[in-house]
Amino acid sequence: MMGRAIRQAPGRAPRTTRSLAHARFLLALTLAVVGLVLIVMLAVTIGPANVSLAQVSGSILGHLGLGATGTDSGAVPLLIDSIVWELRLPRVLTAAIVGAGLAVSGAVMQSVTRNPLADPYLLGLSSGASLGAVCVVILGVGFALPAAAFLGALAALFATLSIARVGGTITPARAVLAGLAIAQLAGAGTSFIIFWSAKGDSYREILNWLLGSVAGATWNSVIISGTALALVGTGVVLAATRLDAFAFGDTAAASLGINVNATRWALLGSVALLTGAMVAVSGAIGFVGLILPHLVRGLSGPSHRRLLPLVAVCGALFLVVADTLARTIFDPRELPVGIITAFIGVPVFIVLIKRKKSSAWS
């Protein structure tokens, strides 16, 4: 009976209302996708060297075998082609993928923990991933960086939830406090390793990476982050109905036949994998996974089948814009993109706190 009631509860809205909500979602998703494509193309044109949209399109089409290449008539000059294909496009695409991955991670974590403050940064995943990544960089085994970042994120997640569970049920406030403690501990460990081992240019390079940056992105960065997003993103979208069930609480989810503990750990483990891959190519970037899900839910509604695709596209759009600002606002000097996301994210977060009346925020 309970399972039937829960299944029927969301369906009590009139069909017209549901149709309007679906139409609004499709319109928002279409506009977001079109906006993302346009912003990506425009971002590639911005930089010290003058590059036109036509040259960007020509370079991309040429490398895809759909246009003129090399010395062919109408081909993009080799220098411009190198700037577009080897430097700017991998960076912009990496920013888009990282933004999408962090936004999806935040949405999943907020749903699974039923904590509106949960995101990879606040719950310590980014700090744990950073600690693991810095360890392998200092040891000179950079090829293991993605695996180290994932293991660091997973260890931080396990520690956070273990501490939050002490004394009973995991509550939003307890999870955030535990996450902040683990984040500080991992941050202290990272700082100690850097202070003890990093020298000269490596110190500046690691510091820039810890603040969050996609400045050194290559096509390998696109492959690593894109593969993680495709695999984990597909998995969480397929688990959308299970994520919906968590909104009613563990008891209600269990009554629907869901193995609550196994599902929760599988989803959180997937988020740790995704966060580790994102941190491995961009460093720790905050606020993307925290604010984007809240902003997008107003357009998508509570259904994760709608929320996850839309939040991914909006997260990609947000970080591409933020990275473009980071590399142009103080030209010729460049800021780590994590500074820009913090400057944008903090005011937005304050507005969200003021608007939310739920006790979960108190």
Backbone hydrogen bonds, N-H to C=O, Kabsch-Sander energy under -0.5 kcal/mol:
donor,donor_aa,acceptor,acceptor_aa,energy
5,A,1,M,-2.4
6,I,2,M,-2.5
7,R,3,G,-2.2
8,Q,4,R,-1.9
9,A,5,A,-1.9
11,G,8,Q,-0.9
12,R,9,A,-1.4
13,A,10,P,-0.7
18,R,14,P,-2.1
19,S,15,R,-2.5
20,L,16,T,-2.4
21,A,17,T,-2.3
22,H,18,R,-2.5
23,A,19,S,-2.5
24,R,20,L,-2.5
25,F,21,A,-2.1
26,L,22,H,-2.6
27,L,23,A,-2.3
28,A,24,R,-2.4
29,L,25,F,-2.8
30,T,26,L,-2.5
31,L,27,L,-2.5
32,A,28,A,-2.3
33,V,29,L,-2.6
34,V,30,T,-2.5
35,G,31,L,-2.7
36,L,32,A,-2.5
37,V,33,V,-2.4
38,L,34,V,-2.3
39,I,35,G,-2.7
40,V,36,L,-2.7
41,M,37,V,-2.1
42,L,38,L,-2.6
43,A,39,I,-2.9
44,V,40,V,-1.6
45,T,41,M,-0.9
45,T,42,L,-0.6
46,I,42,L,-0.8
46,I,43,A,-0.7
51,V,45,T,-0.8
51,V,49,A,-0.5
56,V,52,S,-2.1
57,S,53,L,-2.7
58,G,54,A,-2.7
59,S,55,Q,-2.6
60,I,56,V,-2.4
61,L,57,S,-2.7
62,G,58,G,-2.2
63,H,59,S,-2.1
64,L,60,I,-1.4
65,G,62,G,-1.2
66,L,61,L,-3.4
67,G,61,L,-0.8
72,D,69,T,-2.4
75,A,72,D,-2.0
81,D,77,P,-2.8
82,S,78,L,-2.4
83,I,79,L,-2.1
84,V,80,I,-2.5
85,W,81,D,-3.0
86,E,82,S,-2.1
87,L,82,S,-0.8
87,L,83,I,-0.8
88,R,83,I,-2.8
89,L,84,V,-2.7
91,R,87,L,-1.1
92,V,88,R,-2.6
93,L,89,L,-2.8
94,T,90,P,-2.3
95,A,91,R,-2.4
96,A,92,V,-2.2
97,I,93,L,-2.6
98,V,94,T,-2.9
99,G,95,A,-2.5
100,A,96,A,-2.2
101,G,97,I,-2.9
102,L,98,V,-2.7
103,A,99,G,-2.0
104,V,100,A,-2.4
105,S,101,G,-2.3
106,G,102,L,-2.4
107,A,103,A,-2.2
108,V,104,V,-2.5
109,M,105,S,-2.5
110,Q,106,G,-2.5
111,S,107,A,-1.5
112,V,108,V,-2.9
113,T,109,M,-2.2
115,N,110,Q,-1.1
118,A,115,N,-1.7
123,L,119,D,-2.2
124,G,121,Y,-1.2
125,L,120,P,-0.8
126,S,120,P,-2.4
128,G,124,G,-2.5
129,A,125,L,-2.7
130,S,126,S,-2.3
131,L,127,S,-2.2
132,G,128,G,-2.2
133,A,129,A,-2.4
134,V,130,S,-2.8
135,C,131,L,-2.0
136,V,132,G,-1.6
137,V,133,A,-2.0
138,I,134,V,-2.6
139,L,135,C,-1.8
140,G,136,V,-0.6
140,G,137,V,-0.8
141,V,136,V,-2.5
144,A,141,V,-2.1
145,L,142,G,-1.9
148,A,144,A,-2.6
149,A,145,L,-2.8
150,F,146,P,-2.2
151,L,147,A,-2.5
152,G,148,A,-2.4
153,A,149,A,-2.3
154,L,150,F,-2.7
155,A,151,L,-2.5
156,A,152,G,-2.2
157,L,153,A,-2.3
158,F,154,L,-2.5
159,A,155,A,-2.4
160,T,156,A,-2.5
161,L,157,L,-2.5
162,S,158,F,-2.1
163,I,159,A,-2.3
164,A,160,T,-2.4
165,R,161,L,-1.4
166,V,162,S,-0.6
166,V,163,I,-1.0
168,G,165,R,-2.1
171,T,169,T,-0.6
175,A,171,T,-2.7
176,V,172,P,-2.2
177,L,173,A,-2.3
178,A,174,R,-2.5
179,G,175,A,-2.6
180,L,176,V,-2.6
181,A,177,L,-2.0
182,I,178,A,-2.4
183,A,179,G,-2.6
184,Q,180,L,-2.3
185,L,181,A,-2.3
186,A,182,I,-3.0
187,G,183,A,-2.4
188,A,184,Q,-2.5
189,G,185,L,-2.3
190,T,186,A,-2.5
191,S,187,G,-2.6
192,F,188,A,-2.4
193,I,189,G,-2.2
194,I,190,T,-2.4
195,F,191,S,-2.9
196,W,192,F,-2.5
197,S,193,I,-2.4
198,A,193,I,-0.6
198,A,194,I,-1.6
202,S,199,K,-1.5
203,Y,200,G,-0.9
204,R,200,G,-1.0
205,E,201,D,-2.5
206,I,202,S,-2.6
207,L,203,Y,-2.4
208,N,204,R,-2.4
209,W,205,E,-1.8
210,L,206,I,-2.6
211,L,207,L,-1.5
212,G,209,W,-1.1
213,S,282,S,-2.9
217,A,214,V,-1.6
222,V,218,T,-1.7
223,I,219,W,-2.2
224,I,220,N,-2.7
225,S,221,S,-2.4
226,G,222,V,-2.5
227,T,223,I,-2.4
228,A,224,I,-1.9
229,L,225,S,-2.4
230,A,226,G,-2.5
231,L,227,T,-2.5
232,V,228,A,-2.6
233,G,229,L,-2.3
234,T,230,A,-1.8
235,G,231,L,-1.9
236,V,232,V,-2.7
237,V,233,G,-2.1
238,L,234,T,-2.1
239,A,235,G,-1.1
240,A,237,V,-1.6
243,L,239,A,-2.1
244,D,240,A,-2.2
245,A,241,T,-1.7
246,F,242,R,-1.4
247,A,243,L,-0.6
247,A,244,D,-1.1
248,F,245,A,-1.6
249,G,246,F,-1.4
253,A,249,G,-2.3
254,A,250,D,-2.6
255,S,251,T,-1.8
256,L,252,A,-0.8
256,L,253,A,-0.8
257,G,254,A,-1.9
258,I,253,A,-1.6
260,V,258,I,-1.3
263,T,259,N,-2.7
264,R,260,V,-2.8
265,W,261,N,-2.5
266,A,262,A,-2.2
267,L,263,T,-2.5
268,L,264,R,-2.8
269,G,265,W,-2.4
270,S,266,A,-1.9
271,V,267,L,-2.2
272,A,268,L,-2.3
273,L,269,G,-2.1
274,L,270,S,-2.6
275,T,271,V,-3.1
276,G,272,A,-2.6
277,A,273,L,-2.1
278,M,274,L,-2.2
279,V,275,T,-3.0
280,A,276,G,-2.0
281,V,277,A,-1.0
281,V,278,M,-0.7
282,S,278,M,-1.6
283,G,279,V,-2.3
284,A,209,W,-0.6
285,I,283,G,-0.7
286,G,284,A,-0.5
291,I,287,F,-2.3
292,L,288,V,-1.4
295,L,291,I,-2.0
296,V,292,L,-2.5
297,R,293,P,-1.9
298,G,294,H,-0.6
299,L,296,V,-2.0
300,S,296,V,-2.3
301,G,297,R,-2.4
306,R,303,S,-0.9
307,L,303,S,-2.7
308,L,304,H,-2.0
310,L,306,R,-1.6
311,V,307,L,-3.0
312,A,308,L,-1.8
313,V,309,P,-1.9
314,C,310,L,-2.4
315,G,311,V,-2.4
316,A,312,A,-2.1
317,L,313,V,-2.4
318,F,314,C,-2.6
319,L,315,G,-2.2
320,V,316,A,-2.0
321,V,317,L,-2.0
322,A,318,F,-2.4
323,D,319,L,-2.7
324,T,320,V,-2.1
325,L,321,V,-2.2
326,A,322,A,-2.2
327,R,323,D,-1.7
328,T,324,T,-0.6
328,T,325,L,-0.9
329,I,325,L,-2.8
331,D,328,T,-1.6
333,R,330,F,-2.1
335,L,326,A,-2.7
337,V,212,G,-0.6
338,G,212,G,-1.8
339,I,336,P,-1.5
340,I,336,P,-0.9
341,T,337,V,-2.3
342,A,338,G,-1.6
343,F,339,I,-2.2
344,I,340,I,-2.2
345,G,341,T,-3.2
346,V,342,A,-2.4
348,V,344,I,-1.5
349,F,345,G,-2.8
350,I,346,V,-2.3
351,V,347,P,-2.1
352,L,348,V,-2.3
353,I,349,F,-2.3
354,K,350,I,-2.0
355,R,351,V,-1.8
356,K,352,L,-2.1
361,W,358,S,-1.6
362,S,359,S,-1.4
